């Protein structure tokens, strides 16, 4: 009864997120209730600040991956909802700490929590949400899921430190950049997908497939995100184009434009990203250099390539709406690029 | 064969920490090895920063409580070492984040990590250590211990947020202050002690006793700490007398001096702690007011009272060197007051 979907159709960015949204919509209501419930504290500031982020219209991509992977692997039960909510809390905690570390003023088109409540509260509420995430996971009681997601927590932090160390350093290679992306972003995508299958107690080959899918999807997602920072539309993006530039982040578009550039251009990158000396017009010049060297299309091309790996990783699963929805998400993530 | 120890002797602050140190010295070597091992990362900054704190000569009181409780309850195995190391990592993560939140320049008499590596790295390495703590706990594989310590993690963060909300607020009552102390300090002492008994799979009454011991010891410890901030000796304390004053923390000595003070005195507290307007001589005046109203001795007296509760909680255990060592620690914590 499997519906045959042509590669063209599956790649149609128009479908994108919708099949996944349809697949998990009932469970997402459960997650939203649980999130409201677990962001509660007698300490007023905690729900206030937590809701600022929770209600800010993130797509909840990561918990949806957990739900979809649980459905894909035939999990019976409702623990996948708690695991998915924990994944979202881990992500939210990371965002809070990231904004402090990056000194970001905006997040998803709204003032960042640190701009409203300060860095101090953002650090501590992030810690609280991480603690709540582990509490929820302990409630679920699967040591395997706890292992997967405690690994993710440590690796994400490692990735953020790596990123901090690489900041302003134009000697960063593409491989070093990929190691950062793997840790800071792909690790949670990987953990989100794998934990769904782990709940269903699936054999190692299926868990490996979910890991491969999550990791490569996560890398593709981050590459597109980094490309959008030099090519996107601030309004839809919810963050200002040029944030990475101003923060001195050495992302792939910069790595490529720097390496492909001439001496004058490299001096420009050293002055701006390297030394943080940014004047009017520099962002526009950066965008022009990145465009001149096709660094956005090269970044997007690499993202598509990781997307293909993610897609192929899913092939061992039998066809069905779960598998197709998870594959369509890849097209959605990549179609964010304009 | 139990040695009878008179109450006088047990209260002798001279013994203090030594019986506990003797009890756990072999295990502490294991912990130190494990800590070195788990603070390792390919990301150079992580071990560098982590070691700054780990090697800074903290007493490792909390992990010692886990070891002692495991021995007290007859635990056979070596998982208590990993649990204790995880407790120390949780504590270290808290210190890193605390210093960022409090903007502290010193910790244990050395420059704080954030002064050397910056706030950003301190936040992220704290996250990493917390992630590593949970990884270690997952390795141990006791869901009960995971529950105890994930609760502690969330509650500690809640307590820190409460403290942030109460900062500069002289309307804070003694009860509100105690709720903060319970959460930010006593929760980890409680978790450290209980998890030792939980490893040994002891019945509920013994775990309750360990919780009661840990919690009340933690409160006593924090009360003395808060008293020392207005009465201690910076050199031995490793922090400057007056840190809490400068940070606008409303601790018990201040709560008592404020409530017992006259209108002029309350205006002084409002200007300094409340409004953060601190001039030369204000710290000395604060110390004088606290002394005038016997707020240090009242704080120490309350600490002793919590210490008595902790001591009594241990009475259900049969006499032996483990029990005596754990009771002697109470005297040690209280004897830190001069």
Boltz contact constraints between the chains, C-beta under 6 A:
constraints:
  - contact:
      token1: [A, 41]
      token2: [B, 158]
      max_distance: 6.0
  - contact:
      token1: [A, 43]
      token2: [B, 158]
      max_distance: 6.0
  - contact:
      token1: [A, 43]
      token2: [B, 161]
      max_distance: 6.0
  - contact:
      token1: [A, 43]
      token2: [B, 162]
      max_distance: 6.0
  - contact:
      token1: [A, 45]
      token2: [B, 161]
      max_distance: 6.0
  - contact:
      token1: [A, 45]
      token2: [B, 165]
      max_distance: 6.0
  - contact:
      token1: [A, 46]
      token2: [B, 161]
      max_distance: 6.0
  - contact:
      token1: [A, 97]
      token2: [B, 123]
      max_distance: 6.0
  - contact:
      token1: [A, 100]
      token2: [B, 123]
      max_distance: 6.0
  - contact:
      token1: [A, 101]
      token2: [B, 120]
      max_distance: 6.0
  - contact:
      token1: [A, 101]
      token2: [B, 123]
      max_distance: 6.0
  - contact:
      token1: [A, 120]
      token2: [B, 101]
      max_distance: 6.0
  - contact:
      token1: [A, 120]
      token2: [B, 164]
      max_distance: 6.0
  - contact:
      token1: [A, 123]
      token2: [B, 97]
      max_distance: 6.0
  - contact:
      token1: [A, 123]
      token2: [B, 101]
      max_distance: 6.0
  - contact:
      token1: [A, 123]
      token2: [B, 123]
      max_distance: 6.0
  - contact:
      token1: [A, 124]
      token2: [B, 157]
      max_distance: 6.0
  - contact:
      token1: [A, 124]
      token2: [B, 160]
      max_distance: 6.0
  - contact:
      token1: [A, 124]
      token2: [B, 161]
      max_distance: 6.0
  - contact:
      token1: [A, 127]
      token2: [B, 157]
      max_distance: 6.0
  - contact:
      token1: [A, 128]
      token2: [B, 154]
      max_distance: 6.0
  - contact:
      token1: [A, 128]
      token2: [B, 157]
      max_distance: 6.0
  - contact:
      token1: [A, 128]
      token2: [B, 158]
      max_distance: 6.0
  - contact:
      token1: [A, 131]
      token2: [B, 153]
      max_distance: 6.0
  - contact:
      token1: [A, 131]
      token2: [B, 154]
      max_distance: 6.0
  - contact:
      token1: [A, 131]
      token2: [B, 157]
      max_distance: 6.0
  - contact:
      token1: [A, 132]
      token2: [B, 154]
      max_distance: 6.0
  - contact:
      token1: [A, 134]
      token2: [B, 134]
      max_distance: 6.0
  - contact:
      token1: [A, 134]
      token2: [B, 150]
      max_distance: 6.0
  - contact:
      token1: [A, 135]
      token2: [B, 150]
      max_distance: 6.0
  - contact:
      token1: [A, 135]
      token2: [B, 154]
      max_distance: 6.0
  - contact:
      token1: [A, 138]
      token2: [B, 146]
      max_distance: 6.0
  - contact:
      token1: [A, 138]
      token2: [B, 147]
      max_distance: 6.0
  - contact:
      token1: [A, 138]
      token2: [B, 150]
      max_distance: 6.0
  - contact:
      token1: [A, 141]
      token2: [B, 143]
      max_distance: 6.0
  - contact:
      token1: [A, 143]
      token2: [B, 141]
      max_distance: 6.0
  - contact:
      token1: [A, 146]
      token2: [B, 138]
      max_distance: 6.0
  - contact:
      token1: [A, 147]
      token2: [B, 138]
      max_distance: 6.0
  - contact:
      token1: [A, 150]
      token2: [B, 134]
      max_distance: 6.0
  - contact:
      token1: [A, 150]
      token2: [B, 135]
      max_distance: 6.0
  - contact:
      token1: [A, 150]
      token2: [B, 138]
      max_distance: 6.0
  - contact:
      token1: [A, 153]
      token2: [B, 131]
      max_distance: 6.0
  - contact:
      token1: [A, 154]
      token2: [B, 128]
      max_distance: 6.0
  - contact:
      token1: [A, 154]
      token2: [B, 131]
      max_distance: 6.0
  - contact:
      token1: [A, 154]
      token2: [B, 132]
      max_distance: 6.0
  - contact:
      token1: [A, 154]
      token2: [B, 135]
      max_distance: 6.0
  - contact:
      token1: [A, 157]
      token2: [B, 124]
      max_distance: 6.0
  - contact:
      token1: [A, 157]
      token2: [B, 127]
      max_distance: 6.0
  - contact:
      token1: [A, 157]
      token2: [B, 128]
      max_distance: 6.0
  - contact:
      token1: [A, 157]
      token2: [B, 131]
      max_distance: 6.0
  - contact:
      token1: [A, 158]
      token2: [B, 41]
      max_distance: 6.0
  - contact:
      token1: [A, 158]
      token2: [B, 43]
      max_distance: 6.0
  - contact:
      token1: [A, 158]
      token2: [B, 128]
      max_distance: 6.0
  - contact:
      token1: [A, 160]
      token2: [B, 124]
      max_distance: 6.0
  - contact:
      token1: [A, 161]
      token2: [B, 43]
      max_distance: 6.0
  - contact:
      token1: [A, 161]
      token2: [B, 45]
      max_distance: 6.0
  - contact:
      token1: [A, 161]
      token2: [B, 46]
      max_distance: 6.0
  - contact:
      token1: [A, 161]
      token2: [B, 124]
      max_distance: 6.0
  - contact:
      token1: [A, 162]
      token2: [B, 43]
      max_distance: 6.0
  - contact:
      token1: [A, 164]
      token2: [B, 120]
      max_distance: 6.0
  - contact:
      token1: [A, 165]
      token2: [B, 45]
      max_distance: 6.0
